[in-house]
Amino acid sequence: MAASAKSFLADAGYGEQELDANSALMELDKGLRSGKLGEQCEAVVRFPRLFQKYPFPILINSAFLKLADVFRVGNNFLRLCVLKVTQQSEKHLEKILNVDEFVKRVFSVIHSNDPVARAITLRMLGSMASIIPERKNAHHSIRQSLDSHDNVEVEAAIFAAANFSAQSKDFAAGICNKISEMIQGLATPVDLKLKLIPILQHMHHDASLASSSRQLLQQLVTSYPSTKMVIVTLHTFTLLAASSLVDIPKQIQLLLQYLKNDPRKAVKRLAIQDLKLLANKTPHTWSRENIQALCESALHTPYDSLKLGMLSVLSTLSGTIAIKQYFSSAPGTAATTAKSFDLVKLAQECCYHNNRGIAAHGVQILTNISASCQEKDLLPLEQDAVFGLEALLVLCSQDDSPGAQATLKITLTCMVKLVKCRPHLSQSVVESLLTQLHSAQDAARILMCHCLAAIAMQLPVLADGMLGDLMDLYKLIGRSATDKKQELLVSLATVIFVSSRKALSSEIKTVIKQQLENASNGWTAYRIARQASRMGNHDMARELYQSLLTQVASEHFYFWLNSLKEFSHAEQCLTGLQEDNYSSALSCIAEALKSYHKGIASLTAASTPLNPLSFQCGFVKLRIDLLQAFSQLICTCNSLKTSPPPAIATTIAMTSGNDLQRCGRISNQACMKHSMEEFRNLATRYGDLYQSSFDADSATLRNVELQQQSCLLISHAIEALILDPESASFQEYSSNGTAHVESEYERRMMSVFNHVLEEVESLNRKYAPVSYLASNTCLSNAVIALLKVPLSFQRYFFQKLQSTSIKLALSPSPRNPAEPIAVQNNQQLALKVEGVVQHGSKPGLFRKIQSVCLNVSSVLQSKSGQDYKIPIDNMTNEMEQRVEPHNDYFSTQFLLNFVILGTHNITVESSVIDSNGIVWKTGPKTTIFVKSLEDPYSQQVRLQQQQGQPPSQQQQQRTAYSRF
């Protein structure tokens, strides 16, 4: 469950962590100094775990120096262990502070008489190339070892040369001729040449180096026509072109030439593999002629395995801009129909191929063409795509082998894509899916249910008539408790929830509950309840959560389920709202608030230090405040009925020039103004919740955004109808993006937004100035319309798929967090801020960190000494810096002034900026205390002045020069 999800935020402060890190390092150090080889090896291999747990430079530097000592004095097996640790911990190497000392200890072994020790040292140097790219002694040793007579040492030198070439332009330029001589030399064995050639892929630092490397590779391809040599050379050729970027079109032509003319299947396969790499990396460099040549090769090849590879490249290209270039008419030629293109002929020919993979790529190409080239007359292609997809669906749904399931996934993904861009095809696609559901294997049924749910979320295609088929299938699921059956129960229930636009009938609820009692475990029931909460079926969700309360073993899980039950009950109370029945609306909101308050108490009890449920608590608290604001607004509107404005209110408004006077007593009490400000404040808080949810999926963020927009809509309506009709603008609230609606909840919310805006606009246009009765009726009905849309609790409320956290360390840092750091008031404090970005199991699933924004501010807490007139600039410290993490580590420094004597509170707060430039307030916030002390000389002068003694001549001179 979500409550058991592991949090990656550390509870302890940095001081305690440092103590733990030191004790862990001492423990490993004890193992390193042991006389037994086994204990030494065990200690060495435990270092990567230590680096992962305490990833700050102070520990990593000490640990690597200890490992370097072991490398220097140990035997070859220990050296090998240290090498493996270094390679595993490559991203921590740049945190080594004493690089010179580390390299010196490692490098001393290069002078050993043992060639194996030298080989391990060369591999160690190669693994460290990122931190010592320009070390000339390392460069010299590698060049020297390439001429060694020991094969192990030469292979190690090749490994090191490849790593240094990737990092250092000077080394690459210097070693290029040496590599060239060795490859072309007759004395060099062929197997060694095969290992030397891949080094040339790193010769991309400048154009001349890349050009000379290409010429050498071109010579090698023609001079050494053996299969192994051609394969290695061509692949190196491709990697060099992909890195240098300028020769990619030439490389595509070369690979196509080998694909067409070389008779060897191994070479053809390599050419296809490299073409796929270039299609993924640079699809815009593919010309129409390139795609045409690939199509001709695919049409004429008799081998299915090669045809499959070529179609894989073409299906990749068909989903990119290359497909538009292919279909654009060449200059000077008449426009041709889509069917006359070889790519279309190939795809149509392959759609019904007896090889599943080829057929899948064929329909994928047709789907991508239909989606990308919408301006062309593609009606026959759409039909071909649909027929091909249906044929593959029938074929793969009967087979539960892994290959068939993989093909089925491609087929269903194409179906969703085709329906999204061609909505008129949705009905036939959905009908074929429903027909096939009954005869399919369980594994295929699960995937087909996911596809049906994805289509139904985008378009309301699942009519109530189709619910009967789904319910019959739900009843047919056997009573076995296998994992596939459990998964199928959840998938089918999701489709049923999506397809039922209104509340679930009692018959459907009975069938679902009976099946859950017969064939499911508690986890399946929880997942179905979770889906019901996401789809807005709160009545069903409440009953399921209620049934699960007694089936959990943990107190925290009990409170979590109890809170979900209360939230579902609260939302269920709001489904009975009716327009123009305001007293009933107020009682429903009051009942909902009662359940929400019970739920938030349970939710708080469910949270733990490791899993604080901060998003859930924030979302629910905002929902409570929003319901209270809605209730208050309806009460305010109702009070006008008992206390309407006087008959002469309009005349008073015209005389005084204050339009608010026509609303009578209400405007004087500023109730409406207060209500408008409250909704704007709620919108701001929803914006803050959005900004703090860096790890949330897009659907959850869109849900938060819709709540924010509903607050802005009501505040705008109050302003437009009552407070300031003249200046209220409709443009910024107009609906944009309804074409990209992703869920039924969003569709219904957008519909309410548009309806309310139209009502407000029409009232303003027809009846200006709007009567108090019409405006209040409009506001109350807008509130009820918004509340009638069942709230959707999205995925992030239950499940955290991406986890990102930042750990900060400040130096200087006091041993005791409560102790202040002493600083003299005539000096500046250099505050170093280091940080580590920590990820969960799926880093960068929704968004990635581009840079980290660090904000440092200081506040004077308590003043000591006399008050002096000090410039405002010196009283506060407000600084901000942006740093880009490298290997999930960042570091920067701030210079802070503390002129005023006393205790200052320094706060360092971090926020992250993603790859789209959006700022996310993720935290954390760290605080330290600084005590600003008077410098001794100023103190002495001040004391002398207080005693009435003039300062001595020596002291006067010191005063004059003290600044120097």
N, C-alpha and C positions, 0 to 999 in steps of 0.2 A: 504494500500500500504506500501511498504518498508519504504517510507519516513516518515510514521507516526508511525513506530515502536518505542516503548518506550525504551529509553536508560537508563541503570542502573548506569551510571557514574554521580557522583555529580558534579555540576558546582562550587559550593562554596568551599572556602578553609576551612581547619579544624578549624581555629579561629572563622570564622563566624558560622560554624556549632555548635561549642561549645556554642556560645552565644544563638543560637536558642534552643539548647537542654536545656540550663539552664532555659530559659524563659518557655519552655514547662513543665519542671519539677516543676517550681514554680507554674504554673497554676494548675497542678495536686495536688500539695501539699496544695494549697488553698482549693481544694475540699476535701482532706483528713481531714483537720481541721474544716470542716463545721459541724454544729450542726445537720444537717439533714442526716438521714441514707441513703436516696436515693442518695444524692449528693456524699456521701462518697463511696458508692458502685460503682457509675458511674466513679469516679476518679480511683478506684482500677482496674476496668476492662479495663481501657484505657492504663494501663502500658505496656502490650505486644506490642501494636502498637508503643509506645515510644521506646522500646528496639529494635524493628525492624528498626526504622528510625535512631536511634543513638546508634549503637551497641558497643560503647567503654566503657572500665571498669570504668572510672571516673564517668560517669552518672549512669551506672548500679549499682555500689556499693551504691551510694547515694539513688537511688530509692529503692533498696531492704532493706536498713536500715529503710527507711520510712515505707515500707510495714511491716517490722518486728515489728515496733512500733504499727502500726494499729492492727496487729495480737495479740500483748501483751495486749492491753487495750480495744480492740473492743469486740463486741458480737460475738456469734457463726456464724451468717450469714456473717459478715465481714470476720471472719477467713476462712470461706469456700471460699469466693471470693478470698482471698489472696492465699489459697491453689491452686485454679484453675489457677491463674496467674502464680504461681511458676511451676506448671506442664506444662503449655503452654510454659514457657520460660526456659525449662530445659537446653537448650544448652548455655544459657547465665549465668548459675549459677557459672561456674568456673571463671567468670570475677569479682566475688565479692572479694574485696580486704580485707575487715575486716570480715573474716569468723567467727572468735571467737565471735565478737560482735553480728553478725547476729544470730548465733546459740543460744547465751545467751538469747537474747530477745524472740526468739521463744520457747526455752526450758522451760522458766519460767512458761508456761501455763500447763506443764505436771503435776504440783503439784496441779492443780485445783481440787475442789471437784466434778465438773461437768464431768461425764464420756464422754459426747459428745465433750466437749472442749478437753479432753485428747485424744479422738479418732482422732479429726482433727489434733492435734499436732503430733500424731504418723504418720498420713498420710503425714504431712508436713515433718517430719524427713525422712520418707521413700523416698519422692520425692527429698530430698537433699542428698541422700546416695552417690551420685557420688562425692560430695565435702567433705563429712565427714565420709568416710567409716570406720575409726578406732576409732570413738568417743565412749569411754567405757560407758559414762553416757547414751548415746542413746541406746547402746546394752543392758544395764541393764534395762532400761525402757521398752524396747520391750519384754524382757524375763518376766518381772514382769506383763506386761499387758496381756500376753498370758494366765495367770492364773485368769484373771478378771472374775467376774460373769456377766458382762454386754456384751451382744452379739456385740453391735456396737464397743465397745472398742477392743474386741478380734479380730473382722474382720479387724480393722485398724492395730492391731499388726501383723496380718498375712501378710497384704499388706507390712508393713514396714520390716518384717522379710524376705520376698521374695526379696525386693529391696536391703537390706543390704547383704544378702547371695550372690547375684550376684556380689557385689562389693568387699566384704571383705572375705578373706580366713579364718581369725581368727573367725569372727562371724559365718561363715558357719560351721566350725568345732565345735564350741561351742554350736550351736543351734541344730545340727543334732540329738543328743541324746534326747533333749527335744521334738523335733518334733516327733521322733520315739515313745517315751513314750505316747505322746498325741494321736497319730494315733492308737496305739495298746491298749490304755487304754479303759476299758469298759465304763467309765463315760463320755467319749467324744461322743457327738451326731454324727450321720452319716453325716449330712450335713456339720458339722464342719470338719470332717475327709476329706471330698471331697475338702474342701478349703485348708487344710493343705498339702495334698499330692503334689500339684504342686510346693511347695517350694523345694522339693527334686531335681527338674530339675537343680537347681543352685549349687548342690554339686559336681562340676567338677573341683575344684581347684587343687586337687592332686589325685593320683591313689587310695590310700587307702580309701579316703572319697567317691570317686565315687563307689568303690567296695562295701563298706558297704551300701551305698544308694541303689545299685542294688539288694543286698541281701534282704533288707527291702521290696523293691517293688516286688520282686519275691514272698516273703511270703504273701504280701497283695493280689497279683493276685490269689493265691491259697486259701487264708483264706476267702476272701470276693468275692464270685463269682457273686454278683448281677451286673446287666448291668451297672448301673452308676459307680459303683466302678471299674469295669474292664476297662471301657472306660477311666476314669480319670487316673488310674494307668498305663495303656498301653501307653497313650499319654505322660505322664511324663517320663516313661521309654525311649520312643523314643527321646524326647528332651534331656534327660541326655546323652544318647548314642551319639547323634549328636554333643553335646558339648565336651564330653570327648574323642571321636573319636576311642577309643580302642575297644569298644564293639559293633560296628555297625554290623559286620557279624552275631553275636549272636542275635542281635535285629531283623535283617531281618528274620532269621530263626523262631524266636518267633512269629513275626507278621504273617508270612506265615502259621505257625501252627494254629494260631487262625482263620485265613482266611479259612483254609481247614476244621478244626474240629468243631469250635464253630457254633452252629445252629442259633444264634441270628443275624439278619440282621444289627442291630445297631453296634454290635461289628465288624462284617465283614467290614462295611463302614468305621469305625474308622481305622481298620487295613489297608485298601486300602489307606486312606488319609495319614497315617504315612509312608506307603511304597512309596507313591508319593514324600513325603518330603525327604526321604532318597535317592530316585532315582535322585532328583534334586541336592542334596547336595554332595553325594558321590557315583556316578555311578560306579567308579572303584572297589568298595568293593563288588559288586554283582557278585557272582560266576555263572557258567553255571547251576548248580543245582538249584540255587534260581530262575533264569529265567524260567527254565524248570517246576519247581513246580507252579509258577504263571501261566504259559501257561496251565498246566493241570487243575488248578482250573477254569480258564476262559473257557476252552473247556467243562467242566462238569457242570457249574452253570446254572440253569434254569432261573435265574433272569436277565433281561436286564440291570437293574440299576447297579448291581454288575459287570456284564460283561463289561459295559461301563467304570466303575472305573478301573478295572484291565487292560483293553486295554489302558487307559490313562497312567497308570504306564509303560506299555510295550512300548508305542509310545515315552514316554520320554526317556526310556533306549535305544531305537533303534537309537536315534540321538547322542549317546555317545559312548565311548570306550567299554562299556559293550557288544555291539553287536558283536564286533570283538572277544571278549573272548568267546561268545556263539557259534560262528561259527567255531572257531579254534578246530580242531579235538583233542579229548582227547588222552593222551598218551596210546599207546598199542592198539588203535582201528583204523580201516581202515577209510580213508576219505569218508564222505558221501555226497550225493548231497544235494543241498540247499532245494529241495522240501520235503526231508524226515524229516525235522525238524518240531517240533510241533509249533514253533512260526510262521513259514511260513504257515502251515496248518490252524492255527487259523486266520491269517491275510486274507488268501484267502477265508476262510469260511465267514468272517465278511464283506468283501468288498461289498457284495450285500445284506446286512442285511436291514430289513425294518426300523430299527432305524437309523436315519441319523448320529447321533453322533458315534455309533458303526462302521458304514461304513466308516466314516471319519478317525477314528483311524486305521481301517484296512488298508486303502490305504496309510496312513501316515507311518505305519510300513513298508509296501512294498517299498515305495519310499526311506525311510531311509536305508533299506537293500541294495537296488540297488545303492544308492549313496556311502555307506560306504564300501561294500564288492565287489569292482570292479574286484578283481582278480578271483572271482568264476564264474562259468558258470550260469549266471542269466537271460538268454534270456527269459525263460518262465515267470519269476517274473516281468521283465520289461513290458511284454505284459499284465500280470494281473494287474499291477499298472496302466497302461494307460487305460485299459478297465474299471477298477474300478473308475478312475478319471472322465472318460467321462460319466459314468452312474450317478455319483454324480452331475456332472455339469448339466446334463439334468434335474435331480430331483430338485436341489436347485435353478436353474435359473428361474423356473416358480413360485417360492414362495417368497413373499417379507416379510415373518415373520422374526423377529430377529434371531430365532434359525437357520433358513435356511440360512440367510446371514452369520452367524458365521461359519456354516459348509462350505459354499461356499468359504469363505476366506481361510480356512484350505486347501480346494481342490486346489485353485488357487496357494497358496504358494507351495504346493507339485508339481504342474505342473512346476513352475519356477525352483524349485530345481532339478527335474528330467531332464528337458531339459538342464540345466547347466552342469550336470555330464554325460548325455547321449545325445549328440547333434543330433544323428541320429533319435531320436524320435520327434524332433522339428516339422517336417512337419505335422505329423498326429495330434499332440496336437494343433497346430495353426489352422489347418483346422476345427477341432471340435469346437474350440472357435468361429471362424468366422461363422460357420453354426448356432451355438446356439445364436449368438448375435441378430439375427432378431426376434426370438420368446421370448426372455428373458424379465423379468421385468426391469424397469429403474434402480432400485437399483443394480440389478445383472449385468446389462450392464456396469455400471460404474466400478465395481470391475473387470469385464472381460477385459475392456479396459486397466485398470492398468496392468493386467497380460500380455496382448498382448504387451504393451509398454515395460514391463520389459524383456520379452523374446526377442523382436526385438532389444533392446539395446545390448543384449549379442551376438545374432546371426542374421545375415542378412537373416531372414526366410520370411519376408513379401515381396513377389514379387510384381512387378508393377501390375500384373494381379489381385491381391487381393484388390488393391486400389478401383476398381470399386464397390466391395461389400461395402466397407467402405463408399464411397461417396453416394451410394444409401441409406444406413442407415442414413447418415447425413441429406439427403433431407427429409427422412421420419419423423424425429423428429418433433413433433407437435409444434404449435405456442404458447403453454402455457409457462408461465414464472415461472413455479414452480422451487424450488431449485434443485430437482432431474434432471430436464431437463437442467438447467444451468450447473450443474456438468457434465452431460453427454456430453454436447457440448464441454466442455474443455477436457474431457477424450478422446473423439473420435478424436478431432483435434490433440491431442498429438500423438495418434497412427498414424494418417495420416502423421504428420511431421516426425515421426521416420521411417515410411515405405517408404517415398519418398526419395530415395537416392540422386537424383539430385534436381535441383531447382523445385519448385512447378509450375505446369502448370497453365495457365491463367484460365482454366475451374475450377480447384480445388479452386483457390483463389476466383473466382466469387461465387461458391457455399457456401464457408465458410462465405464470407462477406454478402451474401444475408440472410443466416440463422441468422447471428449476428444482422442484421438490423431488422429482423422480430421478433425474439424471445428472444433477450438477453438484459441484462443491461450492463452498462459500465464496471462493475467489471469483468464480464465474458469475455468481449472483451480484457480487460487488461491481464487477466490470460492466454488467448490464445496467445496474443502477447508475453507474457513472455516465454511461452513454445516454440514459434517460435524462439525467441532469443537463447534459450538454445539448440535447435536442429540445429541452423545455417541457418534457413530460414529467412534471414534478410529482404528480399524484402517484404514478407508478414507482418513481424513485423513492418516495417517502416510505411506501410499504416495504420495498426491498431493504432499505437501510434499517427499518424497524425489525425486520426478521433476522438481520445479521448482528444485531447488538449483543446477543448472548453467545455468539459463536467466536468471539475474539479472545485471545489469551492475555492481551496487554491492556492496562488501564488507559494508556494514551490512544490506542486504537478504538477503545470503547468511546472515549470522548470525541474522537474524530468522527466516528460514525453517527454519534448522537447529534453533533453539530450539523452534519449533512442532512440528517432527518429533519431537524428544526428549520434549516434553510429551505428545504423542499416544501415543508408544511407552510412556511411563510409565503413562498411564491404561489403555492396552491390557493391560498386565501385571496390572492389578487386576481385569480381567473374569473371570479364572479362579478367583476365590476361592470356597470352599465352606464351608458351616457345619460346625462340629465338626472341621475339619481345620486345626488351628492352626499346625502346622509348615509346611504348604504356604502358609498365609496370611503367615507371617513371611518366607518366601523371596520371595513375590510383592511384598510391601511393600519388601523390600530391593532387589529388581530395579528397582522403580518409582523408589525414591529415587536409585538410581545414575543412571537416565536424567534425573531431575529436576535433579540436580546438574550434569550435562553441559549441560542446557538452560539453567539459570540463568547459567552461564558464557557461553554464546552470547548470551543475552538482554542481559547486561551489555555485551558487545562490540557489540551492535546499537544501543545507545543513543547519542545524540549530545547535545551541549549544548542544541541547539534542540528536541530531542525526547527527553527523558530516560527515557521509558517507566516512569515512577515507579509508576503503578497496576499495570502488568503485573509489574514486579519485586516489588512489595509482595504482590500476590496469590499469586505463585508461591512466594515465601519462606514465606508463611503455610501454603500447601499442604504444603511440605516439612516444616515444623515439626509440622503436624497429623499427617502420616503417621508421623513419628518418635514422636510422642506415642501414636498408636494402637499402633505396634509395641511400645513400652515397656510399655503397659498389657497387651497379650497376653502378653508375657514375664513380667510380674509375676503375672498370673493362672496361667500355666503353672508358675511356680516353686512354687506351693502343692502341685502334684502330687508334687514331689520332697521338699518340706518341709512336710507338712501339720501343722496344729495338734495338740497332744497330746490324748489322749482326755479329760483332765480340764479342757480349755480352757473349756467351758461352765460348769463348777462354779466355776472360778477367776473367771470373769467375773461370776457371780452373787454370789460372796463379796466381791469387791473393789468391786462396783458399777460397774465399767468394762466396758461391753459390748464394747469393742474387743478385750478379752483373748481372746474366743472365736476370733478369727482367728489367734491364735498369734503367731509371730515376725514375720509381715508387718507387723502393726499397730505392733509395737514399733519396727521399722525405719522406720516412717512412709512406706513406699513408696506406699501407696494415697493417703495424704493429699497427698503430693508430686504424684502423678498428677492428683488432683482440682484442685489449685491450678494445675497446668500447663494443664489444659483451660480453666479460668476465665481465665487469663492470655491464652490464645489467643483466647477469646471477646472479651476487651477489645481485643485488637489488631485483630480483624476489625471491631469497632465503630469503631476509629480509622480503618481503611481506608474504611469506609462514610462517615464524616464528612468525609474528605478528597476524596471523589469527587463534587463538586458538579455536574460536567458529565455524569455517567453517566446512561444511560437507566434506566427503572424496572426492566426485566428484570435488568440487571446488578446493581443495588442489591439486588433480591430474592435473587439468587444469593448475594451476600455475606452477606445476612441469614440465609439457610439454612445456610451454613457456620458462622456464629456460633451458630445454634440447635443445630446438631449437637454443637458443643463444650459448650454448656450442658447438653444432654441427657446426655452421657456423665458430666460432672461431677456432675449430679444423680443419675444412676444409682449412681455410686460412693458418694455420700453416703447415698442411700436404702437401699442393700443392705448396706453394710459399715460406714461411719463413724458415721452418726447417723440411724438409721431413724426415731426418734421425731419429730424436728423437721423432717424433709424434707417438703416440701409438693408436691402434684401439681398444684394448681390453676393456678399461674402458668405451667406448662409444657403445660397442656392445649391441644388443637388448637382454634384459633379462626381462622376465615377460610378453611377448606377450600372453602367455596362460591365463593371468588374465585380459585381456582387458575388460573394463566395459561399454564402449560407442562407438558409431560409430565415433565420433570425435577422440577419442584416437586411434582407429583402423587405421584411415586414417593418423594421425600424425606419428604413429609408422611405417606405410608403407613408408611414405616419408623419415623418418630417415634412415631406412634400405636401401632404394634406393640410397640416397645421400652417405651413407658410402660405399656401394658397388662401386659406380661410382668413388669416391676418391681413394679407394683401388686399383681398376682395372687400373686407370690412373697411379698411382704410380708404379704398377707392370709392366705394359706394356711399358710405355714411359718414364722411368726414365732417365734423369731429364725431368719433364713434361714441355711441351712448354707453353709459356705465354698465347697463344690463347686458348689452351685446358683447362687450369686451370681457366681462367677467364670465359669461357663459362660454365664450370661446376659450378662455384660459383654463377653466375647469375641465372642459371636454378634451383639451389638449393633454392635460395631466392624465385623465382616465385612459385616453387612447395610448399613451406611452406605457402606462402600467399594464394594459391589457395584453401587450406583447410579452409572452413568457420569457423570463430572463434565462439566458444560456450561460451555464457555468463551464467555461472552456477548459481545454486540456491542462494548461499551466496551473489551474486551481487544484488539479489532482496529481499531476505528473510532471516531473522536471526532466526533459530529455537532454538539455544542455546545461552544464554547470560551469560557471566561470567565477573565480574570486581572485582578489588581489591581496597579497600579504605585504605589509610595509614594515621597514626597519629604519629607525632614526638613529643617527649618531651625531654628537655625543648622546648617550642614553644613560640615565641614572640606574644604579643597581636596584633601588627601590622606586617604583613608579610614583610614589607620593613625594619623594625628595626632589627639590628644585636643583637645577644646574646653576652653579655660580658663574657670573660673568661681570667683568668690570664695565662701568657705564661709558668709559671712553674707548671701548673695544667693540668689535663686531663679532657676532657668533656665526661661525660657518656651520650651517645645519646640512648634513648629508642625508638625503632620502634615497633609500634603496627599496626596490620592490620586486616581487615575483608574481607572475600571473599563473594561477593554477587552474587546471581544466579537469572536467569529468571524463567519462568514457567516450564522449562524442564531441571533441572540441570543434568549434566553428560550425556547428550544425545549422544554426539560423543566421548568425552574424559573427564576424571576427573583429578582434581589437586591432585597430590601426595605430592608435597612439593613446597615451595616458596623460591626462591633464591633472597636474598637482597644484593645489591651491594652499598657500601657507598664510595664516593670519595670526596676529598676536593681540591679546587684550590685557590691559593692566588690571590685575585683580586687587592688589592692595598696595598702597603707596607708603613709602617710608621716607623720612627726612622732610625738609622744607619744600614748599611749593615755589618753583622757579618759573619764570616766563620762558617757555620752550616753544620753538616753532611747531606748528601742527604736523609738519612732515615727519618729525622725529617721534611723534607720540604713538603712531601705529605702524604696523608692518602688514602690508597686503601685497602678496606676490603670487604670480601664476606662471607655470612653465609647462610646456608640452614635450613629452619624451616618447620616442618610439621604442617599444620593447624589442630586444634582440634575443632570440632563443628564450623568450618568456621572462627576460630579466631587464630591468631598467635602473638607472641611477642618475641623480642630479644633485646640485648643491644650491643653497640659498644663503645670502649674507643678510643678517638681521641686526638692526640697531635697537639698543635698550638704553636710551639716554636717561629716562625717568627711573629713579631708584624705586625698587619695590619688586613684587612678585608678578611675573607676566605669565599668561597662559597661552602657549603656542598650539594651534590646531593645524594639522596637516590633513587635508581631505583630497581623496583621489576620485576622479571620474574618468570614464573611458570614451573614446571616440571611435566609432566603427568605420568600416571601409567606405561608407556612404557619407561620412562627415557628420553623422548625428551624434550628439553628446548624450551619454547615459550616466545618470548619477548612481553609480554602483557602490560607492564607498570603497574602502572603509575610511573611518575618521580616527586619527590618532592624536593624542594630546600629551604634551610634556610641559613641565613648569620650569621657568628660568627666574633666578633671583638676580636682579641687577644691583651690584654693589658699587659704592663710591670708590674711585681709585685712591690709593694711599696718599699721594701728593696733594690732591684737591682736599682730601679730608684734613691733612695737616695744616694747609693754608687756611681752611675754614675755621679750624679750632683756634689758630693764632689770632685770626680776625675777631673771633668771639671774645678772646681774652684781652683784646685791645693792643696787642703787640704788632708793630710793623714787621713785615717779613724781611729777613736779612738780605744783604746784597747778593750773596751766593744763590739764595732762593729766588731773588728777582731775576738773576741771569738764567736760572733753570726754567723759570716761567717763560722767559722770552724764547728759549730754545726747546722747550718741552715738546712743542709740536713736531720737531724734527727727530 
